[in-house]
Amino acid sequence: MLAYLNNAYPIRLKIAQADWVTILDGMKFTHILLHEFPAPAFHPAFARSAQHWREAWDYHRKNEPDSALMACFKAFECLGFELQGTTALTRQQLVKSLLANEPTAKQEAFHDVLEKLTHFMHLGRHAKGHPSKVHRDDAEMILLCAASLLGYLSKQHARGSTQNP
C-alpha cells in the first residue's frame, strides 16, 4: 500500500494481501481487484528500453508524470535501433518484424495500439499547440501499458520471430 503526504514521495507499507482484503471488506469497499503484476523480464536486446522503463518508474515515484511519460516514449523509440541497428525503421516495420509469425490483422491491430499509446506518451510536450497537462494517474496507466507491451514484444523477440523488414 502506498500513502502520500502532499504529493510527496510515497511511503511504502507492506500489508499481506489477506489482511488488505479484510481491511477493505471492513470499510465496505466493494470493488476489490488484487492482482500481482510482475515487472516483465526483458530479453537482453531490450536492455536500453528496460532502462528507460525503470527510469519512468523512478519519475513516477517522484511525482513527475511528464518525465515518466517521456521515459516510456523513449523506451519504444530506441527499439528500432537496438533491434535492427537503424533509426530509419518505422514503428510499423518494427512491429511487422517482431510479430512476423502472427497474422497481418494482429500486426496491424498491435501497431494501432502502439501508435495511440506513444501519442499519449508524448502529450506532455507535444510540438503542436499547448502541451496537455498530464497527471500521476496518466503516468501510472502508461507505465502499466508500457510494461505489458514491452514485455510482450520482448517475448516475441525471444521466440526468434524477428526478421529484417
LINTAUR-V509083 format. One record per residue. N is the residue number from 1. PSI is psi in degrees with one decimal (NA if undefined). NEAR is the number of other ideal C-beta (glycine too) atoms within 12 Angstrom. D_CENTER is the distance of its C-alpha to the mean C-alpha in Angstrom with 2 decimals. Layout:
N&PSI&NEAR&D_CENTER, N&PSI&NEAR&D_CENTER
This chain:
1&140.4&16&20.73, 2&136.5&17&19.85, 3&143.2&13&22.57, 4&143.4&16&22.55, 5&109.4&10&25.65, 6&45.8&9&25.76, 7&26.7&14&22.03, 8&-178.6&13&22.51, 9&137.4&17&20.60, 10&147.0&19&20.03, 11&126.5&13&22.73, 12&125.0&11&21.61, 13&136.6&13&23.97, 14&123.2&10&24.13, 15&127.1&16&25.46, 16&143.0&12&26.11, 17&-42.2&16&24.50, 18&-40.0&12&28.04, 19&-39.3&15&29.11, 20&-43.2&19&26.19, 21&-40.9&16&27.10, 22&-43.0&15&30.70, 23&-47.2&18&29.91, 24&-39.8&19&27.98, 25&-39.8&15&30.82, 26&-26.4&11&33.36, 27&1.1&12&31.76, 28&30.7&9&32.03, 29&123.0&14&28.27, 30&-7.6&8&27.89, 31&63.0&9&24.19, 32&120.9&17&23.26, 33&103.8&12&20.17, 34&118.2&19&19.40, 35&128.3&8&17.03, 36&124.4&7&15.77, 37&96.5&14&12.20, 38&146.7&10&12.46, 39&138.0&19&10.08, 40&149.5&26&10.18, 41&119.5&15&13.13, 42&141.7&31&12.58, 43&146.5&27&15.61, 44&-29.9&15&17.46, 45&-15.9&26&16.97, 46&16.2&34&13.24, 47&-44.3&21&14.42, 48&-41.6&25&13.76, 49&-42.4&37&10.13, 50&-38.7&32&9.84, 51&-44.6&21&11.90, 52&-40.2&33&9.93, 53&-42.3&41&6.83, 54&-39.2&27&9.78, 55&-38.5&26&11.30, 56&-42.6&39&8.65, 57&-39.3&28&9.43, 58&-43.5&20&12.99, 59&-41.0&30&13.04, 60&-43.4&35&11.83, 61&-29.5&26&14.62, 62&8.1&21&17.00, 63&48.1&24&16.32, 64&75.2&24&15.39, 65&-36.2&34&12.91, 66&-46.3&29&13.83, 67&-35.4&28&13.17, 68&-45.0&37&9.76, 69&-41.3&43&8.81, 70&-36.3&32&10.85, 71&-37.9&37&9.47, 72&-42.4&48&5.99, 73&-46.1&37&8.67, 74&-33.5&29&10.65, 75&-34.3&40&8.40, 76&-34.8&43&9.09, 77&-32.1&25&12.50, 78&-7.6&28&13.92, 79&-42.4&42&13.53, 80&-46.4&29&16.78, 81&-43.6&18&18.79, 82&-36.4&32&17.59, 83&-32.2&34&18.26, 84&-7.8&24&21.13, 85&19.5&15&22.56, 86&145.9&17&22.62, 87&-5.4&15&21.05, 88&-6.7&12&22.90, 89&126.4&25&20.65, 90&163.5&20&19.18, 91&-37.6&32&15.87, 92&-43.0&20&18.27, 93&-39.4&24&20.10, 94&-48.6&38&17.09, 95&-42.8&36&16.03, 96&-39.7&29&19.75, 97&-39.0&29&20.18, 98&-30.9&42&17.34, 99&32.4&33&18.41, 100&-30.2&22&22.05, 101&6.4&17&23.34, 102&156.4&21&21.89, 103&151.8&12&23.87, 104&-39.7&15&23.57, 105&-39.7&11&22.66, 106&-41.2&20&19.54, 107&-46.3&27&18.63, 108&-40.9&18&19.30, 109&-42.0&16&17.40, 110&-41.7&27&14.20, 111&-42.5&28&14.88, 112&-44.5&17&15.48, 113&-47.2&24&12.18, 114&-41.7&35&10.41, 115&-45.6&21&13.06, 116&-43.2&18&12.72, 117&-40.1&30&9.05, 118&-31.8&31&9.76, 119&-43.7&21&12.93, 120&-40.8&27&11.52, 121&-28.7&38&9.53, 122&0.4&27&13.03, 123&-34.4&28&15.04, 124&-20.2&28&15.80, 125&33.7&19&17.83, 126&136.4&20&18.71, 127&-25.2&9&21.91, 128&126.0&10&23.80, 129&-167.7&8&25.16, 130&141.7&10&24.12, 131&146.8&16&20.58, 132&147.9&19&19.09, 133&119.6&16&18.91, 134&148.9&30&15.45, 135&170.9&20&15.49, 136&-40.8&26&13.92, 137&-36.4&16&13.05, 138&-46.7&27&11.23, 139&-42.1&35&9.05, 140&-43.6&26&8.65, 141&-45.0&23&7.84, 142&-38.4&41&5.13, 143&-43.6&38&3.73, 144&-40.8&26&4.73, 145&-44.0&29&4.12, 146&-42.3&45&1.44, 147&-45.2&33&3.83, 148&-47.5&24&6.15, 149&-44.2&37&6.48, 150&-40.9&43&6.78, 151&-41.9&26&8.87, 152&-47.4&27&10.78, 153&-37.5&41&11.58, 154&-41.2&32&12.59, 155&-40.6&22&14.84, 156&-43.2&32&16.29, 157&-44.1&32&17.09, 158&-30.4&20&18.64, 159&-5.8&17&20.77, 160&22.8&14&22.28, 161&-2.2&23&21.54, 162&144.5&31&21.05, 163&158.6&18&24.06, 164&132.1&15&25.03, 165&NA&22&24.49
